[in-house]
Amino acid sequence: ICLASVWRPLGIYLCNMNTLRLHWLLLASACWPTHVDGFIVSTAPVIDTNRMSLPGQQLSGGKHAADRNPIDIRRTSSSMLHNSPGKSSSSFDEVAYEKDRLSKDAQAMNAMKEQSDAEFSKLRTPWKWTIRKRIWDLLEEKDIARFPRPVHHRIPNFVGADQAAARLANLPEFEEASMIKVNPDTPQRPVRHLVLERGKTLLTPQPRLRTGFFSTICMETLDSSLVKVEDCTTSKGVAKWGTPVALNDKYYVDLVVVGSTAVCPQTGARVGKGEGFAELEWGILSAQGNLDASKCLVVTTVHDEQVVNDIPSDSLTKHDVPVDIIVTPTKEIRVPNRVPKPAGIFWDLLSPQKLSQIRVLRQLKSEIEERDGTLLPSGPAE
């Protein structure tokens, strides 16, 4: 009885110690790869290309892709392991390890790209998506892209954005303009800087129009001892130092600068990142009389590699806004055969989802319907 009273608690204690050791091992594997008896214990997700989804998309069973992160136990050759007991540091083959890691990364990225391409091609105009993907890939492969990277699904930042902005600022149309609208994307930040530095009024939208409408900034109205030009060229700076613009405020835009993923030098047809906000902003401003769609020039700054000749102008939708001038780090191109610019908002192209995301559009639609006494059309659901 005395022995049992001693050994039984001791046995429970040893079992608990083993359990704690296993818990510690699993906890450690969540922080760094753990090597146990020729195995790698890792928390890297197992790529299942048959069950892959886009961010936020649900998989079967109601689970999101981000919720699936199984522990992956993979056997690896001894040459790929970190130092094991009894082995010297020279036994770790760094070259082979890095080669294997890069190979697996490439396989996973290719699988995700194929799935992503298939999904997005259903949502976007297919030929536009083909051109976007080609340019995004090209800018990354040639290391022309700059932060933020990767440039996919963005207006891509590029080497020479500063030089392109300087060329734009020397255009007579820029010098003569008083108010210039510039998109909020990173590659046009140098343009926004020059607009403010030259004493002009910058009109810029809040990103994706979801947090507001437009804001204006003019350095002459700010205390130069407190605020520098550089402070006002980011979205955060605009929100802090800019003056919010209401839908029915009166002002006039002399020049519009847009970002592009690709642009045609013959017709001015452009491809953005696929969300249509440049067109929506143009539509609102022209509908409200804040710019003259027939006279207001549109300029874009891009890398030379983004100037392409295979954008089919006859396939553009009626709301697409072409550009008049293309400025690259090496040259300016005045488009000889620009396709016509649209005016106003095409409500029949606006999906209920897009309308629900943008408060100012809902306000404008409500005002027009109340004024005209008729309901405006609505576009198909996304």
C-alpha positions in Angstrom: 0.0 0.0 0.0 2.8 2.4 0.9 4.6 1.6 -2.4 1.4 2.2 -4.3 0.8 5.5 -2.6 4.3 6.6 -3.8 4.5 5.2 -7.3 1.0 6.0 -8.5 1.4 9.8 -8.0 4.9 9.5 -9.4 3.6 7.8 -12.5 0.9 10.5 -13.0 3.6 13.1 -12.6 5.8 11.5 -15.3 2.9 11.2 -17.7 2.1 14.9 -17.1 5.7 15.7 -17.7 5.6 13.9 -21.1 2.4 15.8 -22.0 4.1 19.1 -21.1 7.1 18.2 -23.2 4.8 17.5 -26.2 3.0 20.8 -25.6 6.3 22.6 -25.4 7.4 21.0 -28.7 4.2 22.1 -30.5 4.6 25.6 -29.1 8.2 25.8 -30.3 7.2 24.5 -33.7 4.8 27.5 -34.0 7.8 29.9 -33.6 10.5 28.1 -35.7 11.0 24.9 -37.7 11.7 22.1 -35.3 13.7 19.0 -36.4 12.8 15.7 -34.7 14.2 12.4 -35.8 14.6 13.3 -39.4 11.3 15.2 -39.6 10.6 18.9 -39.9 7.6 20.0 -37.8 6.4 23.3 -39.3 3.2 25.4 -39.1 3.5 26.4 -42.8 0.2 25.8 -44.5 -0.2 22.8 -46.7 -1.0 24.0 -50.3 -4.0 22.2 -51.7 -4.5 23.6 -55.1 -7.9 21.9 -55.4 -9.2 23.8 -52.3 -7.4 27.1 -52.7 -9.4 30.3 -52.5 -9.0 34.0 -52.8 -8.6 36.1 -49.6 -11.9 36.1 -47.7 -13.4 33.5 -50.0 -15.1 30.6 -48.2 -14.0 27.0 -48.7 -16.4 24.0 -48.5 -17.6 23.4 -45.0 -17.9 27.1 -44.3 -14.2 27.6 -43.5 -12.1 30.5 -44.8 -8.8 29.8 -46.5 -7.0 31.8 -43.8 -8.5 29.5 -41.1 -6.7 26.4 -42.4 -3.2 26.2 -41.1 -2.5 22.5 -40.4 0.8 21.3 -38.9 2.9 20.0 -41.8 5.3 17.2 -40.9 7.6 16.5 -43.8 10.5 14.1 -43.9 13.7 15.7 -45.2 17.1 14.5 -46.1 19.9 14.7 -43.6 21.7 17.2 -45.8 18.8 19.7 -45.4 18.6 19.6 -41.6 20.0 22.1 -39.2 22.7 20.8 -36.8 21.6 17.6 -35.1 23.2 16.1 -32.0 26.6 14.7 -33.0 26.8 16.7 -36.2 29.1 19.8 -36.8 27.8 23.0 -38.4 29.6 22.2 -41.6 27.1 19.4 -42.3 24.3 21.9 -43.0 24.2 22.5 -46.7 23.0 26.1 -47.0 23.0 26.1 -50.8 20.9 23.0 -51.0 18.5 24.3 -48.3 18.0 27.6 -50.0 17.5 26.0 -53.4 14.9 23.6 -52.0 13.1 26.5 -50.2 13.0 28.7 -53.3 11.8 25.8 -55.4 8.9 25.1 -53.0 8.1 28.8 -52.7 8.0 29.0 -56.5 5.7 26.0 -56.8 3.3 27.5 -54.2 3.3 30.9 -55.8 2.6 29.4 -59.2 -0.3 27.5 -57.8 -1.8 30.6 -56.2 -1.3 32.7 -59.3 -3.1 30.2 -61.5 -6.0 30.1 -59.1 -6.1 33.9 -58.7 -5.9 34.4 -62.5 -8.8 32.0 -63.0 -11.0 33.8 -60.4 -10.2 37.4 -61.5 -10.7 36.6 -65.1 -14.3 35.9 -64.3 -14.7 39.3 -62.6 -12.8 41.6 -64.9 -12.9 42.3 -68.6 -10.7 39.4 -69.8 -8.5 41.4 -72.2 -7.8 44.1 -69.6 -6.9 41.5 -67.1 -4.5 39.9 -69.5 -2.7 43.2 -70.1 -2.6 44.0 -66.4 -1.1 40.7 -65.5 1.5 41.0 -68.2 2.7 44.4 -67.2 2.7 43.6 -63.4 4.7 40.5 -64.1 7.1 42.4 -66.4 7.7 45.2 -63.9 8.5 42.6 -61.2 10.7 40.4 -63.4 12.8 43.3 -64.7 13.0 44.8 -61.2 11.4 48.0 -62.5 8.8 47.9 -59.8 9.3 49.8 -56.5 7.6 49.9 -53.1 4.9 48.8 -52.4 5.6 45.4 -53.8 4.5 43.2 -55.3 2.8 45.6 -57.7 0.0 43.2 -58.7 -3.5 44.6 -58.1 -2.1 48.2 -57.7 -1.3 51.2 -59.8 2.4 50.1 -60.0 5.2 52.2 -58.6 8.2 52.2 -60.8 11.8 53.3 -61.2 12.0 56.8 -62.5 8.7 58.1 -61.0 10.4 61.2 -59.8 11.8 61.9 -63.3 8.4 61.4 -64.9 6.9 63.8 -62.4 9.5 66.4 -63.2 8.8 66.1 -66.9 5.1 66.5 -66.2 5.7 69.7 -64.1 7.5 71.3 -67.1 4.5 70.9 -69.4 2.8 74.2 -70.3 -0.5 72.7 -69.3 0.8 72.1 -65.8 2.3 75.5 -65.5 -0.9 77.2 -66.5 -3.2 75.1 -64.2 -4.4 76.5 -60.9 -6.2 73.4 -59.5 -4.8 69.9 -60.4 -6.5 66.6 -59.5 -4.0 63.8 -58.8 -4.8 60.2 -57.8 -3.6 59.1 -54.3 -1.4 56.2 -55.5 2.3 55.9 -54.7 3.8 56.5 -58.1 2.1 59.8 -58.4 3.3 61.0 -55.0 6.1 63.0 -56.6 3.5 64.7 -58.8 1.5 65.7 -55.8 4.7 67.1 -54.2 5.4 69.3 -57.3 1.8 70.5 -57.4 2.1 71.8 -53.9 5.7 73.0 -54.3 4.7 75.2 -57.3 2.0 76.9 -55.3 -1.0 75.2 -56.9 -4.1 73.7 -55.3 -4.1 69.9 -55.1 -7.4 68.1 -55.4 -7.1 64.5 -54.4 -9.7 61.8 -53.5 -9.7 59.8 -50.4 -8.6 56.3 -51.3 -11.4 54.4 -53.0 -13.8 57.1 -52.0 -14.9 55.0 -49.1 -13.7 57.3 -46.3 -15.0 60.5 -47.8 -14.9 62.4 -51.1 -12.2 64.9 -52.2 -9.8 67.1 -50.2 -8.0 70.2 -51.3 -4.6 71.4 -50.1 -2.7 74.6 -50.9 0.5 75.4 -49.1 -0.2 79.1 -49.0 -3.1 78.5 -46.6 -0.9 76.4 -44.2 1.8 77.5 -41.6 5.1 76.7 -43.3 6.8 76.5 -39.9 4.5 73.6 -38.9 3.7 71.9 -42.2 6.1 70.8 -44.9 5.1 69.9 -48.5 6.2 66.3 -47.9 3.8 66.0 -45.0 0.9 66.7 -47.4 1.6 64.2 -50.1 0.3 61.0 -48.4 -3.3 60.0 -47.7 -2.7 60.5 -44.0 -1.3 64.0 -44.6 -4.2 64.9 -46.8 -6.6 63.8 -44.1 -4.7 65.8 -41.5 -4.0 69.0 -43.4 -6.4 69.1 -46.2 -9.8 70.7 -46.5 -12.7 68.3 -47.1 -14.8 69.0 -50.2 -18.5 68.5 -50.2 -20.4 67.1 -53.2 -22.0 70.4 -54.1 -19.1 72.7 -53.5 -18.1 75.0 -56.4 -14.6 74.7 -57.8 -13.0 74.1 -61.2 -10.4 71.5 -62.1 -7.9 72.6 -64.8 -5.9 69.4 -65.2 -6.3 65.7 -64.2 -3.4 63.3 -63.5 -4.2 59.6 -63.3 -2.2 56.5 -62.6 -2.1 53.6 -65.1 -1.0 50.0 -65.3 -0.8 50.3 -69.1 -1.5 53.0 -71.7 -1.7 53.2 -75.5 0.3 56.0 -77.2 -2.0 56.1 -80.2 -5.5 56.3 -78.7 -4.8 57.2 -75.1 -6.8 54.1 -73.9 -5.6 53.1 -70.5 -5.9 50.2 -68.1 -5.8 50.9 -64.3 -5.9 48.4 -61.5 -9.4 47.3 -62.3 -11.6 49.0 -59.7 -12.9 51.9 -61.8 -12.4 54.7 -59.3 -10.6 57.0 -61.7 -13.7 56.8 -64.0 -16.1 57.3 -61.1 -14.2 60.4 -59.9 -14.2 61.8 -63.5 -17.9 61.0 -63.8 -18.8 62.8 -60.5 -16.7 65.9 -61.3 -18.1 66.2 -64.8 -21.6 65.6 -63.7 -21.3 68.3 -61.0 -19.8 70.9 -63.4 -16.4 70.8 -61.6 -14.6 70.0 -64.9 -15.4 70.3 -68.6 -15.1 66.8 -70.0 -14.6 68.1 -73.5 -11.7 70.4 -72.6 -10.0 69.1 -69.4 -6.7 67.4 -70.3 -5.8 64.0 -68.7 -2.2 63.1 -68.1 -0.6 59.9 -66.8 2.9 59.2 -65.5 4.2 55.7 -66.3 7.4 53.8 -67.0 8.3 53.3 -70.6 7.6 49.6 -70.3 4.0 50.4 -69.5 3.4 52.1 -72.9 1.8 49.4 -75.0 0.2 49.1 -78.5 -2.2 46.2 -77.9 -5.0 47.9 -76.0 -8.1 47.4 -78.3 -9.7 50.9 -78.3 -12.9 49.5 -79.8 -13.4 47.2 -76.8 -13.3 50.0 -74.2 -16.5 50.5 -72.1 -18.4 53.7 -72.4 -17.2 55.0 -69.0 -13.4 54.5 -69.7 -11.4 57.8 -69.6 -8.5 58.0 -72.1 -5.5 60.2 -71.6 -4.2 63.1 -73.7 -0.6 63.1 -72.6 1.7 60.2 -71.5 4.8 61.1 -69.5 7.6 58.6 -68.8 11.0 59.1 -67.3 12.5 59.6 -70.8 9.8 61.3 -72.9 6.4 62.8 -73.2 3.8 61.5 -75.7 0.9 63.6 -77.0 -1.7 61.2 -78.1 -2.6 61.8 -81.8 -5.9 60.0 -82.1 -7.4 60.1 -78.6 -10.7 58.3 -78.3 -13.6 60.5 -77.0 -13.9 61.2 -73.2 -17.2 60.3 -71.4 -19.1 62.8 -69.3 -21.3 62.1 -66.2 -22.0 58.8 -64.4 -23.3 55.7 -66.2 -25.6 54.4 -63.5 -26.5 51.4 -65.5 -22.9 50.2 -65.1 -22.8 50.7 -61.3 -23.4 47.5 -59.3 -25.4 47.6 -56.1 -22.3 46.5 -54.3 -20.2 49.4 -55.6 -23.0 51.9 -54.8 -23.3 50.6 -51.2 -19.5 51.2 -50.7 -19.4 54.8 -51.8 -21.5 57.2 -49.7 -21.1 60.2 -52.0 -22.5 58.2 -55.0 -25.6 57.3 -53.0 -26.0 61.0 -52.0 -25.7 62.1 -55.7 -28.1 59.4 -56.9 -30.7 60.4 -54.3 -30.4 64.1 -55.1 -30.8 63.5 -58.9 -33.8 61.2 -58.4 -35.5 63.7 -56.0 -34.8 66.6 -58.5 -36.0 64.7 -61.6 -38.7 62.7 -59.9 -37.6 59.5 -61.5 -35.6 56.5 -60.5 -32.1 56.0 -62.0 -31.1 52.6 -63.4 -28.9 50.2 -61.6 -26.1 48.0 -62.9 -25.9 44.2 -62.6 -24.7 42.7 -59.3 -21.1 41.8 -59.0 
